[in-house]
Amino acid sequence: MGITIRDVAQAAGVSTATVSRALRGLPNVDEQTRLRVQRIARELDYVISPSASRLASGRTGSVAVITPHIARWFFSTVISGIESVLQSAGMDLLLMSVSNPDAQGRQPPAPRLRRRVDGVLVIAVPSSDPELRDVVDLGMPTSLIGVSMEGVPSVTIDDVLAARIATQHLVNLGHRRIGIIGGSAMTAPFTAEHDRQRGFLDVMSEAGLEVDPVLESYGHFTVAGGEQAMTALLTQRNRPTAVFAMSDEMAFGAMRALRSHGLVAGSDISLVGVDGHDMSELLDLTTVAQPVVDLGRIAAETLLAQISAGAVAASIAPCQLPTRLFVRGSTAALAR
C-alpha cells in the first residue's frame, strides 16, 4: 500500500488535519510545524491527493477560458500567458470556444460552467454578447481580456491609440491616400476592430485627409483574408500609397499580395500592422506591438486573486497595457 496522510501525521506527531493544512499552504499552522510536515512528506514521497484537496476546500482547481478562436496567433498567445500562471498555481485549464454560435448541438458556455470551475477568463468576446452577460451573471470570479465591462476586472490595450499611432506614422511619412484593411463589414464588430477603425478615422480627419470608401477592404483577421483585401485595393484605378492593416496576420497576407503583383512593401506601398506578431520582425513589417502574453498573464493573476479571496472583485480597476511602434522596412516616406 502507498503512503497515506495518516503515515505523514504519525511521523510528524501531528493530526491529519494539520498535515492537510500544512501541505496546502493554509493558515493556522506554526511555521516550524509546516516545514517539518513538508520535509517528512518529501522523505516519505507523499503527495496530497488533488481530489481530496479540492473536496476539502470546496474548489474544483480548474479555470475556464472562453475564446472565439484557438488557432489564431493572438488568442493562442494570450492563452500561453494564462497557462503559465495557472500551471504555477497548480490549476487546470478548461478551454471553451464560442467561434460559431450557430453550430448544431452547440451549448452556450454559462450552463456548462456551474460546479466545474472556480473562475472564468474571457478573451475578446464583445461586451454586447448576451452569452458574456450570462457568464458574468453566474457570480463567479471573472476576468476579461481585450474587452471591458463595468464591474468586471479587465486587461486591455488602448486600441484607438494603437490605430492612431499606426496611421499617424503613415501621415508623417507624407502619405495622403491611405487604405485600411479591417476585419469585416459587420455592423457590430469586435471591440478592438471598432476602436481601431475609430483611431484611423480620427487621424485622417485631423490631418484633413479624405477617407475614400473604395480604399476600405476586409481581411477577417487572417493571412488569406489580408491577401484578398490587399488584392482588392490594388485593383483600384487610383490605388493607395500606404495601407493600415488592423492586424499583423492580415498585413502578412497583404505582403503576399504585393509580391504577386511585383510590388514591394515599403518601396512601392507602405504597410503597417498591429500586434507585434512573432513573425513581424522576420518579415520586416512595421507594427504597433501589444504585450499579448502579458494580457493573459495579468488577467490570470487577477482571477487567481479573486479566487483566493473567495469573492468577485468588482472593485479591481481595469488594467490597460501600453503599445509600442516598431518601424521597419515595410514603411517609407512617400516619393515625391
N, C-alpha and C positions, 0 to 999 in steps of 0.2 A: 504493500500500500504506500501511497505517496505521503509526503509530509503535509500535515494539516495545520490549521491555525492554532489548534489546541497544543500541538507539539511546540510551536514557537512560544506560546504563552507559558507553557510549563518550563521551558528552558530559560525564559526571561524572568520568570517569577511574577508574572502579571496576569490579568484576566484577558480573555479572548477579545473583549470589547476594547481594552486598551491597545492590544495588538492591531486591531482593525483601525482604530483612530490614528495610531502612530504611522501605519503604512499608507494611509490615505491622506496624510498631511492635515488632519483635522485638529482643531484646538483642544484645550483641556488635557494636554499630555505634557508632562515635565520633559524638558529638552534632553536631559540625560537619559531618561527612560526611552524617549523616542529614538535616540541614537543607538541605545543598547538593543532595542527591538529590531531596528533596521539591520544592525550588524549580525544579530543572530539569524534573522530571516535570510540574509545573504549566505551565511555559513551553512544553513540547512537547505539552501537552494529553494526557498519557499517564495512563491509569487501569489499575491492575493487574487482571488477569483474575480474577474471583471463582472461576471453576472451577479455575484454576491455583493460586490461593492456597489453596483448600480441599484440592486434591490434595497440595500441598506440606506442609500442616500435618496432614493426616490427619483433618481435621474436615469436617463437612457444611455448617456455617454455618447450621444450622436447629435450632429448638427445637419440640418438640411440646407442645401444650396439650390436655389431656384434660378434658372437661367434660360434665356430664349435660345441660346446656341451653346454648343460644347466645342465643336471643332474649330471655330474661328479664333484667330490669334488673340484678340483682346480678351475674350471670355476665358479661353484656356489659360492665359497668362494670369488673369485675376484669380482663377481657381488655384493655380500653383501657389500664389501668395497666401490664399486661405488655407490650403492644405498644410503648408509649412508650420503655421501656427497651431492648427488642430492636432497635427502629429506630435508636436512638442507637448501638448496638453493631454495627450492620450485619448483624444476624441475621434470618433468615426465620422465620416462624411457621407451623407446621403444625397445623391445628385438627382435633381428633377428638372427636366426640360419642358418648357412651355412654348416651344417654337411653332407648333401647329395646333391651335385651339380647335380646329375642325376635324382633327384626326378621329377616325372611327374607334369607338371604345375608349377614348381618352377620358381620364378623370381629372377634374381640377385639383390643384395641389392641396388646398386647405384641408379637405376631409382626410387626406392621406397622411397628414402630419400629426394628428392627435395621438398622443401617447407613444409616438415613435421617435421624437426628437426633443432636445432641450432648448433649441433655438433655431432661428432661420436667418439665412443670408440671402438677399435677393439682388441679382445683378441686372441692372438696366431694364427692368420691367417698368413701363410708363406708370406714373402715379395715377393716371386716369383709368388704368386697367382694373376692372371690378374684381378680378382674381387676386390682385395685390391687396386690395382693401379687405377681402375675405381672409387673407393670411394675417394681416395686421390685426384684424378683429378677433383672432384667436387669443390674443392677450399674452402670448409668449415672447421671450426676448427676441428682438428682431433688429437687424442692421441692413441698411440699403447701400448699394454701390452704384454710382453713376446716375442716381436719381434722388430727389429729395421729397419728403412728405412730412408735413407738420406733425410733431410729436413722436417721430421715429428717428433714431440716430442714423446718420448717413455719412458716406465718404465720397466726395466728388472732385472733379476739376471744374474750372470756370470755362465751359465750352464756348461761350460767347467770346471771351477773351482769347482763347486759343485760335478761333477763326479770325478774330481781329488781327492778331499777330501775324498769321499766315498771309492774310490779304494785304495788310499794310506793307509787308515785306515786298510783295509784288508791285504795289503802288510806288514804293520808294525806289524801286529799280526802273521806274519810268513807264511801266505798263499801264495802258488805259483800256484796252479791250481784253477784259479778263473773264474767262469762263469759269464755271463751277460744276463739279461732279458731286451730286448729292446721293442720298440713299435711295429714295423712292418718291413717287408723286403722291403719297398718301396725304389725306387732309389732316390726319392726326399722327405725325411721325414720332419716333422716339425722341425723348427729351434732348439728347445730345445732337441729333440731326436738326431739330428745330432751332436750338441755340446756336449751332454753327452757321446755319443759314442766316440767322439774325446778325451775327457778328460780321459776316461777309457783306450783307446789305448795308450795315451801319458804316463800314469803312468806305464802301463805294459811294454812298450818299455824302459823307463828309468830304470826300475828295472831288465831289462834283462830277462823278463818272456815271455814265448811263449803264444800267443793267439790261442787257439785251436778252430777251426771253429765249432766243434761239441758241444762246450760249449756256443754257442750263440743261444738263443731262443727268441721267440717273444710273448708278452702278451697283445698287443693292449691297454695298459694303463687301463686295467680293472682287477677286482679281479679274475673273472673267467679265463681271459686270463693268468694272473700270475700263477694260479694253473696249467693250462695246460702246460705253459712254464717250470715250475719247474719240473713237472712230466716227461717232455721230457729230462731234464738234468739228472734226477735220473735214467733214463733207460740206460744211457751211461755206458759202461764197466768200464771206469775209470772216475767216477763222480767227480765233483768239491768239494773242501773242503770249498769253500766260493762262494757267488754269490752277484753281484751288480745288484739290480733292479732299473730301471730308474724312478720308481715312487713308493710311499708307497702303493698305491692300488694294484699294481702288487706284491709287497712284501707280502701284506696280503694274496693274493692268493697262493703265494709260501709257506707261513707258513702252509696253509691248506693242501697243497700237502705233505709237510714234515710230518705233523701229520698223514695223511692217510697212509704213508709208515713207521710209527712207529719211526719217527725221530723228533728231537727237534732242533729248530733254536738256534744256539749258542753252544749247546753241541755236535751236530753231524755235522752240516753245518752252517757256519756263513753267515748271511744275512744282507745287508744294503740297505736302500732305499733313496729316495729323495722326500721331500715335507714338512715334518712336519705336516702330517695329524693329525686331532684331535684324532684319534684312535691309533696313533703310540705309545704313552706312555702307554696306557692301554694294548696293545699287546706286550709291551717290545721290540719294534723294534728300532734298531739303525738307525738313519736317518739324512740326511743333510737337515735341515729345511730352508724354504724360507718364507719371510714375505708376505704371499699371500693376506691378507686383505689390507696391505699397498700398494701392487701393484695397486689394484683397487682404493684405496683412493687417492693416489698421482696422478694417471692418471686422475681421475675425477677432482681434484683440478686444474691440469694443463689445462684441457679442459675448465673449467669454467673461468679461467683467460683469455684464448683466446677469449671466447665468450664475456666477459665483455669488452675486449679491442677492440672488433669488427674486429679482424684480425686473420689470421692464423699465429701462432708464430713459424715460421721455425727456428728462432734464439735460441729457448729454447734448451739447451744441453740435450742429453739423460741422464736419471737418472738410475743408477744401484744400486740396494739394496743388502746388504750383506746376506750371508747364514751362518749357524752355525751347526756344528756337535754335535748331541746328542748321546752319547754312552750308549747303554742299553744292555740287556741280549741276544739279537739275534746275537751278535758277541763276539768271544772269541779267545784267542791265539790258534794256531794250536798245537794239542797234538803231542808230539814227541814220 
